Amino acid sequence: MLEKVDLADLHLSLAQFQSVDFRNDYQLGIKQLIDALPRAIRADKPVVSGPPKSKGYVFLSYAEEDAGFV
């Protein structure tokens, strides 16, 4: 279960990070998140993904004789 945390109580090492609260108003949280993003990585329209670069195959082996192949 998640507990409510007062931002003032966060450890000082976390204080350097920006935070957005989605708990009460999701749409407001999204707006705050987008507004906080640098202009260089914002887009006016969705990014269209290109074709996959791999076929999605994965080789996993825990056998010693496959160590040279991996």
N, C-alpha and C positions, 0 to 999 in steps of 0.2 A: 504494500500500500504506500502511496506517495504522501508525504507530509508537506504542508505549507511551510515555506521557508521565508523568513524576513530577509530581504536582500541586504539589509544593514548588518545582519549577523554572518554574512559570508566571510570566509577567510580572506585576508588581504590579497593573497595571490590570485584569487578569482575576481577581485574587484576590477582588474584591468580589462575584463571581458564584458562586452555588451550583452544584455539579455532582453528577451522579448517574452512577455507573459501571455500565453495562449489560454490560460485557465478560464477566464471570465468572458472574453469576447474574442473568438477565433478570428473573425474578419478584421478586427482592429489589430490583432497580433500579426496577421499576414501583411497588412498595410505597413506596420512598423518595421517588419522584417525587410520588405521591399525597399522602403525608404532608407534603411540603414545600409543597403548594399551599395558599393561604389558604382558610379554611373558606367564605368567601363565594363561591368559584367551584367548589367541590366539589358534586357532586350524588349523591343516594342512588340514583337510577335514571338510565338513559341519557336524553339530551336527544333529543326527537323533532323532526326538522326540519320546517319548514313547506313550503308549496308554493313552487316556484321563482318568483323575482321577475322573471325575464326569460325570453325564449325561447332565450337562449343565442347570439343572433346577434352577430357582431362585424364591424365595417366597417373594413377596412384599405385604405388607398390611399396610394401614394407619388407620385401625380400632382399637379402644381401646381394644376391646375384644380379639384381637390377640396379645396383648402386652406380655402376659405370654408365648406364643408359641415362639415368636421371641427371 
